[in-house]
């Protein structure tokens, strides 16, 4: 009777040395800045899944983003930019997608009272933006006094996303009182 122990042991060691079975790895939830591409999602642009993936990528790279906003009569003006060109493109993509969502009442984050209220009042919001080489300038206003306060409160939440990333995105945000 032949012994197969030695050949099996050698085969096992050979395969282990060649990494015949790759180690189990979990891809990162958010690509690192060096791996961010112009498309960070396998979902179709304009879908909730695509918009969520872009948002999650921005949250994961929040330390590469700077944002300033000021309250103006009826709303806010903001500048959101990054020195990382790929992150800057994602900021532009995100703002364009959110403008379409507001214009068509296609709500996101409906579990968050602030976002639920924003989309409930979407027909009273005017959102204009201009791309910059490093991001975007936004002017968001309303003729309705309550919606203007809502826009200003929302701007503070967005600044929180930039400052604290995913930790902030897990919170529910109360809209201003009517």
Secondary structure, DSSP 4 states (H G I P E B T S, - for coil): ----HHHHHHHHHHHHHTTSSPPP----SS--GGG--S---SSPTTSHHHHHHHHHHHHHTGGGEEEEEEEETTEEEEEEEESSHHHHHHHHHHHHHHHHHHHHT----TTSHHHHHHHHTGGG-EEEEEEETTEEEEEEE-SSHHHHHHHHHHHHHHHHHHHHTHHHHTS--PPPP-
